[in-house]
Amino acid sequence: MSERATLEGETREVTGKKAKQLRRQGVIPAVIYGQGQNLNIQVENLSLVRVLRDAGTTNLIDITVGDEKHTVLAKEVQAHVTRGDLIHVDFYEVNMKEKLIVEATLVPLGIPKPVEDGLGSTAMVVLSLEIECLPDNLISEIEVDLTMIETPDDVVMVGDLEVPEGVEILAEPETIVARFEYIQLAEEEEEEEEDEGLMMAASADEVEVIGKGKQADEEDFDE
């Protein structure tokens, strides 16, 4: 676990639409909630961007407001649709004695032997997993050792993953997270899709011809 990110905040009096004035001054409005009464704060934009880049939404952040320190997770980050500028951040204050449930990203490591042999590639079936732990044990990533796939029939399951003491993966141990795929399987699927496309096109042509013929019959009948 990396060193906890820190941030300086100030109490905020400006709320609602007036918060635009803060953003023009390079200050982002935010709120801390989760333990008692909500606390409206404001944070310097560049510092906030740096901390969010490093901590994301899965690492703890210490925010100092006056003489008080709040240990939080960035729960909701609002940004401008086109420019990407930060608009508002919701910070959830954690209780250090209560367990959290968060998502941890799966990070594949190593090269399976069948891949080294040129038989195919590795497919990650799951990209993240829910974990439960105390805030001090929080992790954002779980490594997946792909070298455990020694034959094309091998898979990596949740039960094969290693996590630090105090961290529990909530998925079933038999859940597959990574497997091997032959190259020709992908090629066959593409060929099947092409064949299906041709069949559908042919069917569409037949329907169109039938429609024209039926229309002609109706016109003959009217005459």
Protein Blocks (a to p, Z undefined) as FASTA:
>chain_A
ZZdddddddddfbgcjllmmmmmnopacdddehiajaddddddfklmmmmmmmnmmmbcc
dddehjbccddddfbdcddfklopafbdcdddddfkbccddddddddedjdfklmnopac
cddfbfbdcddddfklpcfbdcddfklmmbfkbccdfklpccdehiacfbdfklcfbdcd
dfklmmmmmmmmmmmmmmmmmmmmmmmmmmmmmmmmmmmmmZZ
